[in-house]
């Protein structure tokens, strides 16, 4: 009998669970153990349930340019019948994405949802992405519109050479005036740092394909697109997709289904089990030290392979004193942006401004409030709110662990969010029925601190033949959910083929077709 190799997967988010499932169904010679520090699977893609009202942390639109990922999602959550008909019609025309079947009436399913997000600036709503229209120019004002136009033209002929910062990136694509109007203050609110202190790579990765030419082209082209075409078109930029898929009870519904499938395949998923130590010898990781947070017991696991989606900063700490000082310094000084979301249950029977808003979320660029973004969960899916007569929203605050926002008492945060929504003219404070606070540490890896030296730390960890870094925090890359999954798929491919190189994993979300031509 062949001895099975033990694979330890650190983290049960999209990357970790994708790796566990793919390895389980493709390789029978592995004993797979998933260690998750949280009480539930899903990572930042989990769904938090509060009295039947569901919170999607950060908002997860299920859209991808990868057919593999789109079909993978469908495998676990089939489309509802209406969405299936739309996409099946489109599939016949384009041969893109197989729609195997529609979900039965009582089966968990995916919904096809319209994408709508707007910017709230100067007490007015603007389309996001910005659309070149008379309405937009009128809201901005004639004088500012002229300044914006001329600054764009100027930067076409006099671009900033050798882009270093996010500020350079934005100015080259949108001009100085539009940058100061819509990007400068909001970006600092989100990241806690001015754009000039953030690496330009953030923009290249997160605003791929989004420039003035794309905005104009998109505005014209989408006049003629059907729902299925706008969702599925491979030429549609990620930030411009008109439709997306969405689990009817939030993203965690999908990852709960994946975890169930993993367990059926023999995967051992251990929640509330946190890795605190990694032992290695001769460039081979051979053991992990684990804390059971429920019992405070510590134990060790021998392993043949490790797939890690834990934050690089935490991974480095788990290596202890054996880590080279340079790598330790780089990893220790990588920065993250933390996140607080305040769920507010609103009485929907009393007509208000918020009841007429059909956006998925609003970008709040009003300087009079601390609020960064507002989710409207009832617009993501009707099943996100327990009572159809209520509205369920999430006020999002970007912060750092230990600062005033993060440390504020829950009741004070609920009061703050209620007051700020009232200041914005969206609700009357008396409409608030209930509230809850959810904190998410390390929600977003920041492209500041020692980020520019990350390649040195990457090269060190990649020297371990049996260690594979995947996912958003595991690679300190601001990946979307689909990219995190693809990094896991590449890692599994390497394990199954015996490939010890890691370049293919790090190249995910850097391929040329994601960039503006």
Secondary structure, DSSP 8 states (H G I E B T S, - for coil): ----EEEEEE--BHHHHHHHHHHHHH-TTEEEEEEESSSSSBGGG-EEEETTEEEESS---B--S-HHHHHHHHHHS-B-HHHHHHHHHHHHHH--S----B--TTS--EEEEE--EEEEETTEEEEES---SHHHHHHH-HHHHHHHHHHHHHHHHS--SS--BHHHHHHHHHHHHHIIIIIHHHHHHHHSS-GGGSBTHHHHHHSTT-SHHHHHHHHHHGGG--HHHHHH-TTS-GGG-SEEEEETT-HHHHHHHHHHHHHHTT-EEEETEEEEEEEEETTEEEEEEEEETTTTEEEEEE-SEEEE-S-HHHHHHHHGGGS-HHHHHHHHT--EEEEEEEEEEEESSS--TGGG---SEEEE--TT----EEEEHHHH-GGGSSSTTEEEEEEEEEE-TTSHHHHS-HHHHHHHHHHHHHHTTS--GGGEEEEEEEEEEEEEE-S-TTGGGHHHHHHHHHTSTTEEE-SHHHHT----HHHHHHHHHHHHHHHHHT----HHHHTTT--GGGS--
